[in-house]
Each structure stands twice: as C-alpha cells, then as structure tokens.
Amino acid sequence: MIFRILEDQFAQKTRESKAADHRFMELALMLGRRGQGRTWPNPAVGAVVVKDGVIVGRGWTQPGGRPHAESEALTRAGEATVGATLYVTLEPCSHVGKTPACADTAIACGITRVVSAIEDPNPEVAGQGHARLRSAGITVDVGLGAGEAARDHAGHFRRVRDKRPHVILKLAVSQDDKIAAAGHKPIAISGEAAKARVHLLRAQCDAVLVGIGTVRADDPLLNCRLPGMEDRSPVRVVLDRSLRISGTSRLVHSARETPLWVMTSTVAEAPAAMKLGAAGAQVIRIATTSGPGLDLLAVLHALAEKGITRLLVEGGARVASSFVAAGLVDEFWMLRGADAIGADGVAALEGLPLSVLTGSPAFKQRASETLQNDTLTIYERA
C-alpha cells in the first residue's frame, strides 16, 4: 500500500512538473514574439529563468538582434541563476560573435537545467549549443513547444536552409474574390478591425513588398500606423523593373524616415537610380527574366542576404499570382470582406483562381477569426 501511495505522489509531482514546464515555455514563446520584425537578421527568441517554481528573469531578443534573449533573461535574474532552469525557444548559440556564446553564459551563471524548444539549424550552432551545455553537466531537454517554435522561427529557418525569407501573402478579397473595382480602381474591402490586424502583421514582419503597379495605383505608405507602434514599420520593398516609381510618391518622400528598397533590373537607367538614392531610397539591381518581371527567387535571395527573414507580400494581383505560381508562398492571410464587387472587378490572383491556395492540398488552414464584419483565415504550407 505504501508503495502505491508513493507511486501516486511521484506521478502527481511529474504531472505538475510537466504542466509547469509547458506554462514557462508558453511564456518564453510569447516573449519571443515581442521581437518579431525588429531582430533581423537574428531570430526573435524568448527566454525565462525559473528557480524553485518562481520566475526570476525574462528576456527576448532586442532590436537589431542583440543582446540575445538568454543574455537578457540571465542578466535580469542576477545571482538567482545559480541552480535555476532556463527555458528558451531556440537552442542557445555556441559561437562567439559580438557577444559571448549564450551556452557559455548559461554555464557561467550556474544554470542546472535548460529546456529548449528546438534545435537551431544554423551551421554555427546545429546542436553544438546543446552539446556544450550537456558537457558542462547541465540537464538539457529539447522539444517542448517545438511546433510553435518552428512557426515563430520559420523566417530564420527558411533563411538558413533556403537562403530566402519566409513569405507571407496577404490579400483582402470581396465576397466574390475581387481585390479592386473595374480598372484597378481602389475600393474599401475591409473594416477598421481588419486594417488594424494588417498593421500589426506589418509590425511583425521585417519587410513588406508590393509591385510598381500598386504603388502607381494606390500611392501607399506601407508603414505601421497603430498608436504607439509607429517605430515598428517594416522595410518597404518595391518591385520596379524599369524604375517607374515617381519621386513624388509617398514611399519616396518618406524614404529617410522608413527604409525603402527598390528592386530593379541590371539595365535600369542610372539617372533614375541616382535620383532615388538622393531621396534616401536604396536601389538593388536584380537579374531579369524572359518575362516582364524580375526573377522572384533572385529577389528573395537578395533580401535574405541583407538579413530579411519574414517578408509580407501585399499585392497586387499580378505580384501575388507570380509568387503563387513560383511556389514561393509559405503562408496566406485572407481577409474576406462582407460585400461583393461584381464581375467587372479585379480578380484576387491574375490568371489563377483563389482556390489554388484555399483549396490546394499544399496548404492547410491554421486559424480563422472574425474581425467585425470581416473574416481572417490563415493558411500555411502543409
């Protein structure tokens, strides 16, 4: 009987310990998301230091990628790190750069256990951080929250493995799958709640991309206009093979406040490029294709080389369909408005039905939410 009681007590403590581990990892994941859109080229990591069931330190990767989340959390914990557990959403780094390796810092601080969500595919880490911790006698548990961590760090993983950013395509579509009125005339499709959600998504991405057609038709700013988050605007990227962007556009006028990168061909006229440079924009030359546009994979490789990990593609129909046709969409955010536009409206994807995303086995629905009169549905590559 006594052994049964002891077994039950042990099982109860194990369940409580696992529940605590999940709770602290969830917090680390939430903290890491605070840095999304601000930490590139580094991943947005979250970390929590816990001692005797009490949180003694929290941290997330700081703007520009330094300091790392682990360093922030360990510093805030101070002397309480001795004998504590570190929860982190990505394997602690093992290489010395501008700052000491996070694995070495954890060892020096007296951490006795590390709960890591997922291994870092970066060849400079790739399991070496976990191995270094274990060789120092630290217990290392890997895999808790791995699914969420993989989604949060998808941009970092994609940049390391495929040399391109994680691509999120966003489209606001009417009830009849249109994105504009006849003649590409802009028309309000989404309400204020949906627009706010888009601005938050912009803040969580490193860069936002549109084609020159959207710039000429809409004259957008492509920044984040949520109160208190104006400094979270992403880099604005324009695909403009022939440098047709006007010097009077709002994008060019604001280029010194919020970065503007214009992707153009290798044969675009130099005087136009010089004018854009004088206005504060950066002109990046990309190889052309036999068609009318730029080589999208070359565009993505160029952005990855500059550190971009999460790219939001906002339109229009031609650019969106080009990314879809090239198989370069990793996530699709569809904002469905309540009204129809009519048969003469502009289709969401040029030359392709929307079902290539919404009904394709290559994509699965991840989430759906109601935003006043609109519906947001998120699909991700299966």
N, C-alpha and C positions, 0 to 999 in steps of 0.2 A: 504493500500500500504506500509506504513512504517513497518508494522509487517512482510510483505513478504520480505522486504529488510533485516530486522533483522534476519529472519529465514535463508535466503540465506547466510548472513555473518557468522552466527553461524555454518551452515553446512560446509562452506568453511574452517573455523578455525578447525572444527572437523576433516575434511579430512587431513588438513595439520598436525594436531597433530598426527593422526594415521600414516601418512607417516613418520613423524619424529621418532615415536616410532619404526617402522619397521627398519628404517635406523640405529638407535642406537643399536637395538638388533642384527642386522646383523653384526655390528662391534664387539659386545661382543662375538658372536659366532666365528667370525674369530680369535679374540684374544685368545679365549679358545683353539682353535686348535693348537696354537703355543706350548702348553704344552703337547700335546698328546705324549705318550711314555716316558715322563720324570717325571710325577707327581705321579705314582702309589706308594702306594695303594689308593691315593686320586684321585678324578675325575679332569679332566682338564677343569677348569671353566674360563670363561671370564667375565669381568665386565667393565662398563663405567659409569662415573659420568657426568651428564649434568646439567647445570644451565643456564636458560634463552636462551635455544637453542644452547649453546656453550659447547663443551666437555672440562671439566676441569680436568678429571682424567681417566686413563685407567689402567687396570691390568689383569693379568692372573696368574693362579696357578703356583707357582715357582717349580723348580726341587726338587723332594722328597716330594712334596705335601704341603710345607709351604714356605712362607706365602700364605694364600688363596687369590684368585683373588679380592674379595671385599676389603680386607685389603690393598692390593697393590693400588687399584684404589682410595680408600678413602684417603690413605696417600699422594698420588701424588696430589690429589685435594686440600689438606690443608684446609684452612678456607672457601674455596668456597663450601664446602659440605653443609653448612647451607642453607636450603631451596632448595636443589638440588634434582634431581631424580637419582636413582641408577638402572641401567639396568644390570641384571645378568642372566647367562644361567642356573643356578640351584639354588634352594631355599637356601638362606643364612643359615648357620648352627646355631643351637640354644644351642649346648652343649659346655662346656668349656674343652679344651684339653691342648695341649702345648701352644695354643694361645687363646685369648678371643673369645667368640662366635661372628660370623660376624653379626648376627642380633643385638646384643648389641652394637657392634661398629658402625653400621649404625645409631642406635638410638642416641648414644652419640655424633655422628658427626652432628646431626641436619638434616639428610635426611628427606624429607617430602613425598616422593613417591618412591616406589620400583616396578619396572617392572621385574617380574621373569618368565623365560620361562617355568619352570616345577618344580613340587614338588619332593623333594629328598625322595626316598623310604627307605633310611637308617632309621631304627627304632629310632635312636637317634635324628633324625630330623623329618621326616614324617609329615610335616605340622606345626610343632611347631615353626619353624623359622618364617613362615608367620604369625602365630597367635601372636607371640611376637611382631612383627612389628605393626600389627593392634592394639594390646592392647596399644601401645605407641602413637596411633593417626596417624600412617603413613598409607597413601593410598597404598594398595598392589593390583597390577593387575597381574594375573597369566595366562599363556597360550600362550603368544605371542612367536612365534618361537618354540613351543613345539615339532613339528615334527623333526626339525633339531637338537634340543637339545637332544631329545631322541636317535637319531642316534649317536650324538657326545658322549653321556654319556652311550652308550649301555654297555660298559665294566663295568662301575660302577654299573649299574642297574642289570646286569647279575650276578655279584659277590655278590651283596646284596641279590638278590632273589633266585638264584640257586646255590650259593656257587661255582661258576666256572667262568672262564674268558669268554668274548665274543670271539668266534673263527672265524677267517678269513682264509679260504683256498685259497691259490694262486697256480695256475697251468699255466705253459707255454706250450701250445699244438700246434702241427703242424696242417696243413690243414686237415689231416686225423686222428686227435685226438690222436696223439702219443706224448710221452714226452722224449723218448730216442731211440737210434738206437738199432739194434738187440744185445742181450746180455747185455742190460742195458748200452751200451756204450754212454757216454755223447755226445750230439750234439747241436750246437748252433741253437736255435729256434727263439729267439727274438733279435731285434736290440738294438742299444745303447740307444735310447729313452725309449724303454720299460724297459731296465735294470735300467735306472736312476729312472723310476717310481717305480720299485720294491724297490730300495734302499730308496726312500722317504717313501714308505709304511713301511719298516722296522723301520725307524726312528720314525714313528707314532705309533708303537706298543711297548708294554712292553717287549715282548719276542717273539722269533721265534723258531719253533720246526721242527725237522726232525727226521727220523729214522736212526738206525745204518747202514742200507743198503746204504742210501745216503751218509753218512759220509765215508764209506769204498770205495764207487764207485767214489765220486767226490772230496773228501777231501776239503769241503767248509770252508770258514771263517764265513759266515753268519753275517757279520757286515755291517755297513752303510759306503759306500765309496764315498759319494757325497762331493765335495770340501767344506770345512768349516763345515761339519756336522759329522766329524769322531767321535765326542764325543757323538753322538746320537744313537750309536749302541745298539740294544736291548740285553737282556739276551739271550744267546744261550742255547736251551734245546734239548737234545738228548734222544730218547727212545732206551735204550740198556739193554734189559733184562738180558743178560749174561755178561755184561761188556767186550765187544769185541773191544771197541774203542782203537785205538793204541795210545801209548804215544808219537808217532812221528807225529800225526795228527796236522794240523794247528789249529784246535779248542783247543786241549790240550796245544799246545805251546803258544797260546795267552790267556790262561785262566786267567792269572794275570792282563791282560790289559782289557779284556771284560769278564764279568761273564759267566761261563759255568756250567750248571746244567745237570747232567747225571741221568736220571730216570731209575732205575734198580729194579730187584726183591728183595724180602726179603732174598733170599737164594744165591744171587750172592756172589762170593768169596771175603772174606775180604781183602786179599793182593792186589787184583786189585783195590779195592776201596781206599785202603790206598795210592797206587801209584798216583791215580788220585787226591786225596786230597793233596798230597805233591806237585803236579804240579799246584795247585791253583783252581782245579775244585771242585764243590760240588756234592756229591753223595746223591741222595734222593731215598730211598727204597719204592717201591710201591707193593701192593698186586698183585699177578699173577692171571691169568685166566686159564681155562682149555685148552685154545688155546695156540698159540705160542707167543703171545704178552702180554703186560701189560694191566691192566684194565684202559681204557682211561678215564672213569669218575673219577676214583681214582687219575689219573694223574692230571686232571683238578682241582679237589678239592685241591690237594696238592699245585698246582701253585697258586690257589686263596688264600689259607692260607698264602702263602708267599707274597701276595699283588698284584699278576699279574691280570690285568683287561682286557687287549687286547692281544690276542695270535694269531700270524701269523703262520699257518701251511704251510710249503713249500715243503713237499714231503717225499718220492717219491710216487709211485703208490700204494704200499701196505698201507702205513700210511694214504694217502689221502682217499682211499676206506674204511679204518677202521673207520675214523671219519665220513664219509658219512653214512656208514651202521649203525653206532651207533646213528645217528640223532644229531650229535654234531657240525654241521657246521651252523654258523649263517650268514656268508657272503661268497660269492665265487667270486674271482677275476680271470678271464680267459684271459690270454694273447694269442691271436691267431696269429701264425706266417704265413708268406706268402707261405711257401713251405711244401710239403708232405714228409714224411719219408719212407713210404712203409709198406706193410703188415707185414713184419718181425719186425717192430718197437714195442716198449713197449707201451701198451695202457695206457691212462692217469689215469684210475682207474682200479685197479686189480680186475677182476671178475665182474665189473659193467660198463654199458655204461655211457658215459658222460651225456646223456640225463636225468639221474636221478637227475641232478642238473639243466641243461639248459632247460629241458622240463617238469619239475615237477611243479605241482600246488602249491607245498610247497614253491617254490621260485618265485620271480618276478624280472624282470630286472630293475635295478635302474638307470644305466648310461652306456654310451658307448662313447669311444673316440678313435681317430686314432693317433697312435704313429709311425710316418714314415710309414714303410711297415707293421706294426703290428696293431692289434685292441685289445683294452682292453674293456671287458664287465664285469660289476659288477652286481651280483645278490645278493639279500638279502632275508632272510626268510619272507614269506608273513604274 
